[in-house]
Amino acid sequence: MIKRFIFAAILLLVIIGGLIAIKGFQIRDLIEAGNSTTIPPIMVSATTATQAQWETRLSAIGTLEAAQGVIITADLSGRVVNLAFEGGENVAAGDLLVEQDSATERAELSAAQADLQLANRNLNRVEQLYKQRVVPRSDADAARSTAAAAQARVDTIATSLNKKQIVAPFAGRLGLKLVDIGQDLTSGVPIVSLQKVDPMLVNFSLPQQALASIESGLQVEVTTDAVTDKTFRGTISAIDTQVSESTRTVRVQATLDSPSQGEDFQLLPGMFAKVDIILPNARNVLMVPLSSVSFNTFGDSVFVLAEPPPQKEGEPQRGPPAQAGPGGLSALQQFVQLGERRGDFVEVTRGLEAGQTVAKDGVFKLRNGAAIDITEEGATQPSLYPKPANG
């Protein structure tokens, strides 16, 4: 019985030992396979850290305003008998907009003209008699006064007739019509808005410390979300003579250069706009595309594409060794400090040197020391002044 128990125990130990040996050989083979296996190189596009001159700018938020704008109203009361506009069209200075009923004024004008003719004939007779010393001077003065009063009445009625013909005071674009034929207008009732939107003005405010940097004639660039594919340019035309006591800002006005495209006015008064004032002094910057930067909470970094550094003797290995791709390049993570962003580029203020090659696209799949294979297939083309694609 004891012999059988000992035999079973020995057999069990042999089986366990065999299993341990088999697993050991398998683990050894896996380790050797892992050491001999290389990770395929990662395909990325590359760019070069470039020195450039960026214009110094001041940014502000502004509101567009027409060069001239008015609400057309009636000077005199009267019924509308003719509307010479539909609304939304362009008009020239002096174009007829509204005609009011003027039958009463025309009748009064006829009577006043008749009285004027009679007063003039009477004045001629009295002056002839006065020259012959037949009538006293007082009669001549009275005749002149009567003729002048008749002329003034004719002029007054003619002025009223002209005011019943409401015309555009300047060239511009009409808004929506606010009256209809047959409507009785009283003095001051709005008829239509008239805006001269070419040229267009933009009003914005700057902090008081900016007064030392700005002056009339500086170039500005204006963008608005209403016209996303275009930048409008102009110049500063006026700077307010006082600073707001509540906000400590100064109001500035700029005039845009021909913002209209034919009859299709892209900018309208009251629009929100972003204004960039271009200062005369430019500065040197080191820039890379935004797509080259890996943004992290612990620090921003780029991947420099270069030959992996040699391992120094006696220095402990930190992390997996760097691998080289077909061109002998490896992705070496470099932490950087960033500055201003402009378009598709960002300024690098520390951590990178001009001329270094960095990964441009695909940085999200890189790791420090990864083997790199550079390709331009599908690479993006960053721009300082990007425009959104249509559609």
Beta strands, then each sheet from edge to edge (+ up, - down):
strand 1: 42-48
strand 2: 50-73
strand 3: 78-83
strand 4: 90-91
strand 5: 96-100
strand 6: 165-167
strand 7: 172-174
strand 8: 184-185
strand 9: 190-207
strand 10: 219-224
strand 11: 227-243
strand 12: 249-256
strand 13: 260-261
strand 14: 264-265
strand 15: 272-289
strand 16: 301-306
strand 17: 330-335
strand 18: 337-342
strand 19: 345-350
strand 20: 357-361
strand 21: 370-374
sheet 1: 16+ 17- 21+ 1+ 20-
sheet 2: 4+ 7- 9+ 2- 15+ 10- 11+ 12-
sheet 3: 4+ 7- 9+ 2- 15+ 19- 18+
sheet 4: 6+ 5- 3+ 8-
sheet 5: 13+ 14-
end
